[in-house]
Amino acid sequence: MGNPALAPEERFNFRHYKTWPDSERWELLNGQAWAMSPAPSTQHQRLSRRMFGDLVVFLKGKHCEAFYAPFDVLLPEGDETDDEVDTIVQPDIVVYCDSSKIRDYGARGAPDLAVEILSPSTARKDLNEKLRLYERNRVREYWVIDPGNRSILVFRPVQDAAAYDEGELREHGRDWTPLASRVLEGFSVDPGELFAE
């Protein structure tokens, strides 16, 4: 299989995706291939490690499980086979409370919670395409961590509707109080600790 970046008009699915080199990271959004950015920054890695570590500690002994990228999440439109799925994402962190969605290759179906840590090359996609994708697939909470602005923005469905609310924001220099999850009852993030130098 050639480089998918060289065939932007072509539509891909999981059957194609599985043949691409492991040394490259890609996502598929409605059949369109998106190259993942180069290796994450040190700050990105710190934020990911802290958030994931907090989740692992919190989830110990509970029925939910957290995973971190690279971890393939297939988001089917209906009952198509895995090979036919044309939307595969690799959120920085996901939490699944339904173990039937977990597969050897990653997971099939929407996570209960998805976390994306913005980088300059992915910010637009994470705040637009992925926001709409997670909303449409009924991801119950979508956390967006912005290292540059030192902020956390959490989107949730409006009264279990398909549409997300405008988001709950914690931003340095404004509201810096802990942010609680509504999906993982009892889990909260203290922005001051998350963004500590």
C-alpha positions in Angstrom: 0.0 0.0 0.0 1.4 3.4 -0.9 1.5 6.5 1.3 -2.1 7.5 2.0 -1.1 11.1 2.2 -0.3 10.9 -1.5 -3.9 9.9 -2.3 -6.1 12.4 -0.5 -9.1 11.7 -2.8 -9.1 8.0 -1.9 -11.3 6.6 0.9 -9.8 4.2 3.3 -11.0 1.8 5.9 -9.6 -0.5 8.6 -8.7 -3.1 6.0 -6.3 -0.6 4.4 -5.2 0.9 7.7 -4.0 -2.4 9.1 -1.5 -2.7 6.2 0.2 0.6 6.9 3.7 0.6 8.6 3.7 0.5 12.4 6.3 3.3 12.3 3.7 5.7 11.0 0.6 6.9 13.0 -2.6 7.7 11.1 -6.2 8.4 11.9 -9.2 7.9 9.5 -12.1 10.3 9.7 -14.9 9.2 7.4 -12.4 7.5 5.1 -10.0 10.4 4.9 -6.4 9.7 6.1 -4.9 12.1 8.6 -1.2 11.8 9.5 -0.6 12.2 13.2 1.8 14.9 14.2 5.5 14.1 14.9 6.3 12.8 18.4 4.5 14.8 21.1 6.2 17.6 23.0 7.6 17.0 26.4 4.8 19.1 27.9 2.2 17.0 26.0 3.8 13.8 27.5 3.8 15.2 31.0 0.1 16.2 30.8 -0.8 12.8 29.3 1.2 10.9 32.0 -0.4 12.9 34.8 -3.9 12.6 33.5 -3.6 8.9 32.7 -1.9 8.2 36.1 -4.7 10.0 37.9 -7.3 7.9 36.0 -5.5 4.6 36.6 -5.4 5.3 40.4 -9.0 6.4 40.4 -10.3 3.4 38.4 -8.4 0.7 40.4 -11.0 -1.8 41.5 -13.7 -0.3 39.3 -15.3 -1.7 36.2 -14.0 1.0 33.8 -10.6 0.9 32.2 -8.3 3.6 30.8 -6.0 3.3 27.7 -3.5 5.8 26.2 -2.3 6.3 22.6 -1.5 4.7 20.4 -4.8 2.8 20.9 -7.1 2.3 17.9 -10.7 3.3 18.4 -13.0 2.1 15.6 -16.2 4.2 15.3 -18.6 2.3 13.0 -21.6 3.9 11.4 -23.7 0.8 11.9 -23.2 -2.9 11.8 -20.3 -3.0 9.2 -17.5 -5.4 9.8 -14.3 -4.1 11.4 -12.5 -4.1 8.1 -15.2 -1.8 6.6 -15.1 0.8 9.4 -13.7 4.0 7.9 -13.3 6.1 11.1 -10.4 5.1 13.3 -9.0 7.6 15.9 -6.3 7.5 18.5 -7.3 9.8 21.3 -4.5 10.6 23.8 -6.5 8.8 26.5 -9.8 6.9 26.5 -11.9 5.3 29.3 -14.3 2.4 28.5 -16.8 1.2 31.1 -18.3 -1.4 28.7 -15.7 -4.2 28.4 -17.6 -5.7 25.4 -16.2 -2.9 23.3 -12.5 -3.8 24.0 -10.7 -5.8 21.3 -7.2 -7.2 20.8 -6.5 -4.3 18.4 -8.0 -1.6 20.6 -11.7 -0.9 20.9 -14.9 -0.8 18.7 -17.5 1.8 19.7 -17.5 5.1 21.5 -15.6 5.4 24.8 -17.3 6.9 27.8 -14.6 9.5 28.1 -12.0 10.8 25.5 -9.1 13.1 26.2 -7.2 15.0 23.5 -4.1 17.1 24.4 -3.7 19.9 21.8 -0.6 20.4 19.8 -0.2 23.1 17.1 -0.6 20.6 14.3 -3.7 18.9 15.7 -5.6 21.7 17.5 -7.9 22.6 14.6 -8.8 18.9 14.0 -9.3 18.2 17.7 -11.6 21.2 18.2 -13.6 20.8 15.0 -13.7 17.4 13.2 -13.1 15.3 16.3 -15.5 17.4 18.5 -18.3 16.7 15.9 -17.2 13.1 15.6 -17.3 12.4 19.3 -20.6 14.3 19.6 -22.2 12.3 16.8 -20.9 9.0 18.3 -22.2 10.0 21.7 -18.9 10.0 23.6 -20.2 10.9 27.1 -17.4 13.3 27.9 -14.7 14.9 25.8 -11.8 16.6 27.6 -9.6 19.0 25.6 -6.4 19.9 27.4 -4.6 22.9 25.9 -0.9 23.2 27.0 -0.4 26.6 25.4 -3.3 28.3 27.1 -3.1 26.1 30.2 -6.7 25.3 30.0 -9.1 22.3 30.2 -12.4 22.3 28.3 -14.9 19.5 28.9 -17.8 18.9 26.5 -20.9 16.8 27.5 -24.2 16.0 25.8 -27.0 18.3 26.6 -29.4 16.2 28.7 -28.4 13.0 27.0 -29.1 14.5 23.5 -26.7 14.0 20.6 -25.5 17.6 20.8 -22.7 18.7 23.2 -23.0 21.7 25.5 -20.7 24.7 25.1 -18.1 23.2 27.4 -17.0 23.7 30.9 -13.7 25.7 31.0 -10.9 25.9 33.5 -8.3 28.4 32.3 -5.2 29.7 34.1 -5.7 33.3 35.3 -9.5 32.8 35.4 -11.3 29.8 36.9 -8.6 27.4 38.2 -10.9 25.3 40.5 -11.0 21.5 40.2 -13.0 20.1 37.3 -15.2 17.1 38.1 -16.2 14.4 35.7 -19.9 13.5 35.4 -19.2 10.2 33.8 -16.7 9.0 36.4 -18.4 10.0 39.6 -15.9 11.1 42.1 -13.1 11.8 39.6 -11.8 15.4 39.3 -8.8 17.1 38.0 -7.0 20.0 39.8 -5.6 22.2 37.0 -2.9 23.6 39.2 -1.6 20.1 39.8 -2.0 19.0 36.2 -0.1 22.0 34.8 2.5 22.1 37.6 6.0 22.8 36.2 
